[in-house]
Amino acid sequence: MAAAAVRYLGSARAPAPVEALPRPELRCVREDERAPVDQTEFRRVLGNFATGVTVVTAPACDGEDGPAGFACQSFSSLSLDPPLVAFMVGRTSTTWPRIARAGVFCVNVLSAGQGELCRAFAVSGADKFANVAYDAAPASSSPRLAGTLAWIDCTVHAVHTGGDHLIVVGRVDALGAGDGDEAGPLLFHKGRFL
């Protein structure tokens, strides 16, 4: 029976290659295409979904004063093979262009006691790394913040548009978890930390 299966598989023609679907045309959403959902109500209802909180960091590029980073609650694992993660960032972010230029980033998963650290990285225009302990992540040299639950060191793999945000996909190059996770994660729910 096994010999018959081998003869059959050997004689079978290779399947026709699968053609990729064409990429959709990227354009702005017209006013008449917008969903009839109030933005305030959208935020209120979606705020019922609790999320973890991260800080995405990148090393300084030539001519920049220091590393870049921002607080991010829209982070997710994406794929095991290859290992991919994703985060979403507003298209108006002033930090994202610096991360894009670096081409690498580190996702720092915050612990329950790091609410103030998150707030420091949520502001615009300040020195976010003042008095923040960190070392260099092994693959990208992005800031790996002290005291976090986990870190994921990545290379930018792809960037997609998603309304007023960008969906950034990162290929995982290195990762690790803290020694003690007894504090648990920092969670964000209904506009406040839990």
N, C-alpha and C positions, 0 to 999 in steps of 0.2 A: 504494500500500500504506500509506504514512504517513497519507494522508487518511482511509483506512478505519479505521486505528487511532484517529485523533483522533475520528472520528464515534462509534466504539464506546465509547471512554472517556468522551466527552461524554454519551452516552445512558445509561451505566451509573449505576444508583442508588448513592448513597453507602453504604458499608458501615454496618451497625448499630454503634452505639458499643459498645465493650467495657466491661463493668462490672468494677469493681475487686473483687477477692476480699475477703470480710469479714476484718477483723483478728482474729487468734486471741485468745481470752480469756487475759489474763495472770494467772497464778497461780503459787504455789510448787509445786515438785516434791514429791510425796508420797514418803515413805520407801519404799513398795512399788514406786515407779517408777524408783528409782535404778538405774543400771547396776551390775553386779557387778564393778566395777573398783576396786581399791585406789588411793587417792589418791597414795600414795608411789610405787607402780608406774607410775601414769599420768604423774607428774612425771618419773620416771627415763626412761621410754621416750620421751616427748615432748621431753626434754632433748637427744635426738640430733639434733633439728632446729635448725640454727644460725640465729640471727636477728641482724639489725642492732639497734642500740641508739639510742634517741632520748631527748630530754628535751622534754616538752610543757610550755609556759609560757603564762601569761596575765597581763595587766596587773592591777594592784590595782584593786578596786572601792571605792566610797565606804566609809570607815570601816575599811578593811583597812590593816595595817601596811606591806605591800609586795606585790610580785608573787607569783604562785603558780607552782609547777612540780613535776614529778615525772618520774622515770626510767621509760621505757616501751619494752619490746621487742616489744610486740604492735601494730605499726603497719604499714599497708599502703596502697598506692594502691588506689582502688576503681573510678573511672570517668573516662574522658576527656571525655565530653560528657554532662552538665556535669562539670567537673573536681572530683572528690571524692576524699577520703582517709578512712581510718578508723583508730581506735585503740581498744583495749579497756582498761578501767580497772575495778579491783575496786569492788564496791558499797560496801565499807567504807572506801574512800579518804577521807581528810580533805581532800585537795587538790581532788578532783573538784568538790565543791560550789562552790568558789571559781571554778574555770574555768567551770562552768555559769552562775554569776551574771554573769561577764564576757561570756559569749556568744561569745567569740572565743578563739583560741589560735594558738600558733606551734609547729610541730614542728621541733626542732633535731636533725639527723642527725649523730651523734657520729663523730669520726675515731678512728683506732686509738690515739692517744695520750691520749684523754680518759676513761680508765677511772676515775681519781680524781674527775673531774667527775660522772660517772655515779653513783658511790657517794655523793657529797654530795647528789645529788637523790633518792637511794633511801631516805634516812632520814626519819623522821617527827619533827616537833616542833622541828627546828633551823632556823636562818636559812640556807636553801639558797643564797641569793644573796650571802652574805658572800664577799668577795674574788673574785667572778666578774665578768668583763668582759662587758658586753652593751650593745646599743643597742636602739632601738625598731623593731620590724618595721613596714614602711610602711603597711599597711592597718589592723592591729589595735592597734598600739603594744605588743604583747606583747614580752617580752624575746627578742631574737635574740642567742644566745650567740656569743661570739667563738671563732674557730678551728674551727667545725663544717664538715662537708663540704657541707651543704645546709640550707636552711630553707624551710618551707612555712607561709605565713600564711593563717589560715582563720577562717571564721565557722561556728559550730555550726549544722549543717543538720538533723540528726536524732539521736535517741538511742533505742536499742533495748535490750531486756533480753536477756541471754545467760547464763543460770544465775547464778553468783555474780559475774558481771561485767556491765558496761554496754558496749554497742557504740556508740561516738560517731562519727558521720559529719560530716566538715567540708567545706564548700564552699571551694575554694582561691581566694583573692583576690589573692595575690602569692606568688612563690617565687623562689629563686635558689640557685646553687651557689657554693662557695668557689673561689678562684682556683687553688689548688694542692691536688689530691687525691692527691698521691704517697704520703701516709701511709696511704691506704686507710681502710675503715670499721672501726669498733669492732664486733666480733662477740661474741656470747654463745653458748656451747656447753657443754653438760653442767655447768652451774653456774659457769662461769668465762669470763673474757674471753679472746679469741684475738687 
